[in-house]
Each structure stands twice: as structure tokens, then as C-alpha cells.
């Protein structure tokens, strides 16, 4: 199903964003800009509600859990 594949693809993009944050590439890098453009609209609202703990940003983990829940709901609806 296409929607499940899109959720999987977006989950992969979120994981890439996490890895790029570890690499600390400059923001003017085209890959960093593209991944940020794709992920920040969903990560920013989560960050505004979820405080960072010890300097760690848990918003990608929350987003990935939400995406997996969405995937299960969508997959279950069409099973």
C-alpha cells in the first residue's frame, strides 16, 4: 500500500535527520537543508511541547513512534 510505503520513507528521512545532527554538518549543506525542510514542519511542534532533557532532543523518537502507530492504523484498516 502506498501510504504505508510513504510512512516508511518519511521514517527513514527522520532517521537521516538524526544522523545528520550527529555529524554536525553546516546548515548550508544541500542535504541538511533538504532533510530539514522535510522534517522540521513535524518536529518543531513536538519540540515546543516536549522539553529537551539534558540537552537531548527526543522529538525525532516521538515522531517515529507516532509514524509507526499511524502505519499500524492504516495497515489495519486495509487488512
KALIN-V22924 format. One record per residue. N is the residue number from 1. RES is the residue in one letter. OMEGA is omega in whole degrees, -180 to 180 (NA if undefined). BURIAL is b if it has 24 or more other ideal C-beta (glycine too) atoms within 12 Angstrom, else e. Layout:
N,RES,OMEGA,BURIAL + N,RES,OMEGA,BURIAL
This chain:
1,X,-173,e + 2,X,-178,e + 3,X,178,e + 4,X,178,e + 5,X,178,e + 6,X,177,e + 7,X,178,b + 8,X,179,e + 9,X,179,e + 10,X,176,b + 11,X,177,b + 12,X,178,e + 13,X,177,b + 14,X,177,b + 15,X,176,e + 16,X,178,b + 17,X,179,b + 18,X,-179,e + 19,X,178,e + 20,X,178,b + 21,X,176,e + 22,X,-178,e + 23,X,179,e + 24,X,175,e + 25,X,179,e + 26,X,-176,e + 27,X,-180,e + 28,X,174,e + 29,X,-176,e + 30,X,-180,e + 31,X,179,e + 32,X,180,e + 33,X,-180,e + 34,X,-179,e + 35,X,177,b + 36,X,178,b + 37,X,-178,e + 38,X,-173,e + 39,X,-174,b + 40,X,178,b + 41,X,177,e + 42,X,-179,b + 43,X,-176,b + 44,X,178,e + 45,X,178,e + 46,X,178,b + 47,X,-178,e + 48,X,-180,e + 49,X,-174,e + 50,X,180,e + 51,X,175,e + 52,X,-178,e + 53,X,180,e + 54,X,-180,e + 55,X,179,e + 56,X,179,e + 57,X,-179,b + 58,X,-178,e + 59,X,177,b + 60,X,179,b + 61,X,178,e + 62,X,179,e + 63,X,179,b + 64,X,177,b + 65,X,179,e + 66,X,179,e + 67,X,178,b + 68,X,176,e + 69,X,177,e + 70,X,180,e + 71,X,179,b + 72,X,179,e + 73,X,-179,e + 74,X,-179,e + 75,X,178,e + 76,X,-179,e + 77,X,-178,e + 78,X,-180,e + 79,X,NA,e
